[in-house]
């Protein structure tokens, strides 16, 4: 193909690699890609998660079998919802970017080499961004969203609520506010290898700046390692030894503390609801338009509410 020519999709793409493209769209959200939650693939509609609760099960030894406690089984259900993307794009708007990449003139070395793949990748990136915000802040009443973690946790009386500041959260107060979350973590979770403090991008920024130097925070005027604002190089963050996970989709003034294996994302990558199509409209109506269609299902759930601390109520 000559540079500057109009790209043509010679066949209608209809999904030999649909699972791979949907995986890119669904699982490229930063929370999922970085292992912030547990992923349950191939959930057609519902996934039942059993919760086991036991009382005091240790008793003095005897020669007989006597039940030393009770076991209570309850359940939470992860229900996925069906979503779709019906998008029409003009090939001329994206052709130059794709042609530059395919001829090696672009800095983006991982772009797909066919125009159809390029379009799907473009749409998949948009879907991933939407899923990231929906996982944390979504509400089922909003079109294109399912109930996110914050929505479900606010409605759960078992979740440990921590009130946020009534004034503006800033770099001078953020350390103390994260400390409130840590103080509220149940003793049964503290020290758990999977324990995380999930913070918004705003709070992560404030924490990095605070560690760069505030005398009132006990760090000294020059901050961490006396490096001032130069101390941070996009590495990992922690508070009192607990890893901090920046959840880009979380509300600006919100934090959540729980374990990775208590948060679940379910999707149906390989079931009948999953679909990826590109349709070149040139042979249908003579236009330069191409239609991209994605269909998928997704949803979230957490396991035990009493193992969750929600800040910013």
C-alpha positions as CSV (number, residue, x, y, z in Angstrom):
1,X,0.0,0.0,0.0
2,X,1.4,3.4,-1.0
3,X,1.6,6.1,1.8
4,X,-1.3,8.4,1.6
5,X,-3.7,5.9,0.0
6,X,-7.1,5.2,1.6
7,X,-6.9,1.9,3.6
8,X,-9.4,-0.8,2.7
9,X,-10.7,-3.5,5.0
10,X,-11.1,-6.3,2.4
11,X,-13.0,-8.6,4.7
12,X,-15.5,-8.1,7.5
13,X,-13.7,-9.1,10.7
14,X,-15.9,-11.3,12.8
15,X,-14.0,-12.7,15.7
16,X,-11.5,-15.5,15.2
17,X,-9.4,-13.7,17.8
18,X,-12.4,-12.1,19.5
19,X,-11.4,-13.5,22.9
20,X,-7.9,-11.8,22.6
21,X,-9.4,-8.5,21.6
22,X,-11.9,-8.6,24.3
23,X,-9.2,-9.5,26.8
24,X,-7.3,-6.4,25.7
25,X,-10.4,-4.3,26.1
26,X,-11.5,-5.7,29.4
27,X,-8.3,-6.6,31.2
28,X,-6.2,-3.7,30.1
29,X,-7.8,-1.5,32.8
30,X,-4.9,-0.5,35.2
31,X,-6.6,-2.1,38.2
32,X,-6.9,-5.4,36.4
33,X,-3.6,-5.3,34.5
34,X,-1.7,-4.6,37.7
35,X,-3.3,-7.3,39.7
36,X,-5.3,-5.0,42.0
37,X,-8.3,-7.4,42.1
38,X,-8.9,-11.1,41.6
39,X,-10.2,-11.9,38.1
40,X,-12.9,-14.5,37.3
41,X,-13.0,-15.1,33.6
42,X,-15.8,-16.7,31.6
43,X,-18.6,-15.8,34.0
44,X,-21.6,-16.2,31.7
45,X,-24.1,-14.4,34.1
46,X,-23.6,-15.2,37.8
47,X,-20.8,-16.5,40.0
48,X,-21.7,-17.6,43.5
49,X,-19.0,-17.0,46.1
50,X,-19.4,-18.9,49.4
51,X,-18.6,-17.3,52.6
52,X,-17.7,-19.5,55.6
53,X,-18.0,-18.2,59.2
54,X,-17.1,-20.1,62.3
55,X,-17.3,-19.3,65.9
56,X,-14.9,-20.5,68.7
57,X,-14.0,-24.0,67.4
58,X,-11.4,-25.0,70.0
59,X,-12.6,-27.0,73.1
60,X,-11.1,-29.2,75.7
61,X,-10.3,-32.7,74.5
62,X,-12.6,-35.6,75.4
63,X,-12.9,-39.3,74.2
64,X,-16.2,-38.5,72.3
65,X,-17.0,-36.5,69.2
66,X,-18.7,-33.4,70.3
67,X,-19.2,-30.5,67.9
68,X,-16.9,-27.8,69.1
69,X,-18.4,-25.0,67.1
70,X,-20.8,-24.0,64.3
71,X,-20.1,-23.3,60.7
72,X,-22.3,-20.8,58.9
73,X,-22.4,-20.7,55.1
74,X,-23.6,-17.6,53.3
75,X,-23.0,-16.4,49.8
76,X,-22.4,-13.3,47.7
77,X,-23.2,-13.3,44.0
78,X,-21.2,-11.6,41.3
79,X,-23.6,-10.8,38.5
80,X,-22.3,-9.6,35.2
81,X,-24.2,-7.2,32.9
82,X,-24.1,-7.1,29.1
83,X,-22.7,-4.1,27.4
84,X,-22.0,-3.1,23.8
85,X,-20.1,-0.6,21.7
86,X,-21.5,0.4,18.4
87,X,-19.1,2.9,16.8
88,X,-18.8,4.4,13.4
89,X,-15.4,5.9,12.4
90,X,-14.1,7.6,9.3
91,X,-11.1,5.7,7.9
92,X,-9.6,9.0,6.8
93,X,-9.4,10.3,10.3
94,X,-7.2,7.4,11.5
95,X,-5.4,6.4,8.3
96,X,-2.4,8.6,8.6
97,X,-1.6,7.5,12.2
98,X,-1.9,3.8,11.2
99,X,0.2,4.3,8.0
100,X,3.0,6.1,10.0
101,X,3.1,3.2,12.5
102,X,3.0,0.4,9.9
103,X,5.9,2.0,8.0
104,X,8.0,2.4,11.1
105,X,7.7,6.2,11.4
106,X,5.9,6.1,14.7
107,X,7.3,5.8,18.2
108,X,4.5,3.4,19.0
109,X,6.1,0.0,18.1
110,X,3.3,-2.2,19.4
111,X,0.4,-0.9,17.2
112,X,-1.4,-3.6,15.2
113,X,-0.1,-3.9,11.6
114,X,-3.5,-4.1,9.9
115,X,-6.0,-1.3,9.7
116,X,-8.8,-3.4,11.1
117,X,-6.6,-4.3,14.1
118,X,-5.7,-0.7,14.6
119,X,-9.4,0.3,14.8
120,X,-10.2,-2.4,17.3
121,X,-7.2,-1.5,19.4
122,X,-8.4,2.2,19.4
123,X,-11.8,1.2,20.6
124,X,-10.4,-1.4,23.1
125,X,-8.4,1.4,24.8
126,X,-11.6,3.4,25.2
127,X,-13.4,0.5,26.7
128,X,-10.6,-0.3,29.1
129,X,-10.7,3.3,30.4
130,X,-14.4,3.1,31.0
131,X,-14.1,-0.2,32.8
132,X,-11.4,1.2,35.1
133,X,-13.7,4.0,36.4
134,X,-16.7,1.7,36.5
135,X,-15.0,-0.9,38.7
136,X,-14.6,1.6,41.4
137,X,-17.2,4.3,41.0
138,X,-19.8,2.8,38.7
139,X,-23.6,2.9,39.3
140,X,-25.9,0.5,37.6
141,X,-28.4,3.4,37.0
142,X,-26.0,5.0,34.6
143,X,-26.0,3.6,31.1
144,X,-22.9,1.6,30.3
145,X,-22.0,0.9,33.9
146,X,-22.4,-1.7,36.6
147,X,-22.4,-1.0,40.3
148,X,-18.8,-0.4,41.3
149,X,-17.1,-1.2,44.6
150,X,-17.8,2.1,46.2
151,X,-21.5,1.9,45.4
152,X,-21.8,-1.6,46.8
153,X,-19.7,-0.8,49.9
154,X,-21.8,2.3,50.8
155,X,-24.9,0.1,50.9
156,X,-23.3,-2.6,53.1
157,X,-23.6,-2.1,56.9
158,X,-20.7,-4.6,57.5
159,X,-18.2,-2.4,55.7
160,X,-16.0,-0.3,58.1
161,X,-16.7,3.3,57.3
162,X,-14.1,6.1,57.9
163,X,-15.3,9.7,57.5
164,X,-13.3,11.9,55.3
165,X,-12.2,15.4,55.9
166,X,-14.8,18.1,55.8
167,X,-12.1,20.5,54.5
168,X,-9.9,20.1,51.5
169,X,-7.6,17.1,51.5
170,X,-4.1,18.3,50.7
171,X,-0.4,17.3,51.1
172,X,-0.3,18.6,54.7
173,X,-3.2,16.4,55.8
174,X,-2.9,13.3,53.6
175,X,-0.5,11.3,55.8
176,X,-2.8,11.6,58.8
177,X,-5.8,10.6,56.7
178,X,-4.2,7.5,55.4
179,X,-3.3,6.7,59.0
180,X,-7.1,6.7,59.9
181,X,-7.6,4.0,57.3
182,X,-4.7,1.9,58.7
183,X,-6.1,2.4,62.2
184,X,-9.5,1.0,61.1
185,X,-8.1,-2.2,59.5
186,X,-9.3,-5.2,61.4
187,X,-6.7,-7.1,63.4
188,X,-7.4,-10.3,61.4
189,X,-6.3,-8.5,58.2
190,X,-3.3,-6.5,59.4
191,X,-0.1,-8.3,58.3
192,X,-1.9,-10.2,55.5
193,X,0.3,-10.5,52.5
194,X,-2.5,-9.5,50.1
195,X,-3.5,-6.4,52.1
196,X,-3.6,-3.2,50.1
197,X,-4.6,0.4,50.6
198,X,-6.3,1.5,47.4
199,X,-6.1,5.2,46.9
200,X,-7.2,7.6,44.2
201,X,-4.8,9.2,41.8
202,X,-5.3,12.5,43.7
203,X,-4.4,11.0,47.1
204,X,-1.3,9.2,45.6
205,X,-0.1,12.5,44.2
206,X,-0.6,14.2,47.6
207,X,1.2,11.4,49.4
208,X,4.2,11.6,47.1
209,X,4.4,15.4,47.6
210,X,4.0,15.0,51.4
211,X,6.9,12.6,51.5
212,X,9.0,15.1,49.6
213,X,9.2,17.3,52.7
214,X,6.9,18.7,55.4
215,X,8.4,19.4,58.8
216,X,5.1,19.0,60.4
217,X,4.8,15.5,59.2
218,X,7.9,14.3,61.0
219,X,9.8,13.9,57.7
220,X,12.0,16.9,58.0
221,X,12.1,19.8,55.6
222,X,13.9,17.7,52.9
223,X,11.6,14.7,52.9
224,X,12.4,11.1,52.2
225,X,16.2,10.5,52.1
226,X,16.6,14.3,52.2
227,X,15.9,14.3,48.5
228,X,13.0,16.7,48.6
229,X,10.6,16.5,45.6
230,X,13.2,14.5,43.7
231,X,12.8,11.4,45.8
232,X,10.0,9.7,43.8
233,X,10.8,7.9,40.5
234,X,7.4,6.1,39.9
235,X,8.3,3.3,42.2
236,X,6.1,1.5,44.7
237,X,4.5,3.3,47.7
238,X,3.6,2.0,51.1
239,X,2.3,3.2,54.4
240,X,3.4,1.6,57.7
241,X,4.6,-1.4,55.5
242,X,1.3,-1.8,53.8
243,X,1.5,-1.5,49.9
244,X,-0.4,1.4,48.4
245,X,-2.3,0.7,45.1
246,X,-3.2,3.6,43.0
247,X,-6.7,2.9,41.6
248,X,-7.1,5.4,38.8
249,X,-10.9,4.9,38.8
250,X,-11.4,5.5,42.5
251,X,-13.1,8.8,43.5
252,X,-10.7,11.7,44.2
253,X,-11.2,11.7,48.0
254,X,-11.7,7.9,48.5
255,X,-9.6,5.1,49.9
256,X,-10.3,1.4,50.4
257,X,-8.3,-1.0,52.5
258,X,-8.8,-4.8,52.0
259,X,-7.1,-7.8,50.5
260,X,-6.7,-8.5,46.8
261,X,-8.5,-11.8,47.2
262,X,-11.5,-10.0,48.6
263,X,-12.2,-8.0,45.4
264,X,-13.4,-9.7,42.3
265,X,-13.9,-8.7,38.7
266,X,-15.9,-11.1,36.5
267,X,-16.2,-11.1,32.7
268,X,-17.2,-13.4,29.9
269,X,-14.4,-13.5,27.5
270,X,-15.3,-16.7,25.8
271,X,-19.1,-17.0,26.2
272,X,-21.8,-16.4,23.6
273,X,-22.2,-12.8,24.7
274,X,-18.7,-11.8,23.5
275,X,-18.4,-10.4,20.1
276,X,-15.9,-8.2,18.1
277,X,-16.7,-7.1,14.5
278,X,-15.4,-4.6,12.0
279,X,-17.5,-3.8,9.0
280,X,-16.1,-1.7,6.1
281,X,-19.1,0.3,4.8
282,X,-17.4,1.1,1.4
283,X,-19.1,-1.8,-0.4
284,X,-22.4,-1.2,1.4
285,X,-23.0,2.5,1.0
286,X,-19.9,3.8,-0.7
287,X,-18.7,5.8,2.3
288,X,-15.3,5.9,4.0
289,X,-16.8,4.7,7.3
290,X,-16.1,1.6,9.2
291,X,-18.2,0.2,12.0
292,X,-16.7,-1.4,15.1
293,X,-18.9,-3.6,17.3
294,X,-18.0,-5.0,20.7
295,X,-20.3,-6.9,23.0
296,X,-19.2,-8.2,26.4
297,X,-20.4,-8.7,29.9
298,X,-18.7,-7.6,33.1
299,X,-19.3,-7.0,36.8
300,X,-17.6,-6.8,40.2
301,X,-18.2,-8.1,43.7
302,X,-16.4,-8.3,47.0
303,X,-16.4,-11.2,49.4
304,X,-16.6,-10.1,53.1
305,X,-17.8,-6.7,54.0
306,X,-16.3,-6.7,57.4
307,X,-12.9,-7.1,55.8
308,X,-13.2,-3.8,54.0
309,X,-12.4,-0.2,55.2
310,X,-14.0,2.6,53.1
311,X,-12.7,6.1,53.6
312,X,-14.5,9.2,52.4
313,X,-18.0,8.4,53.5
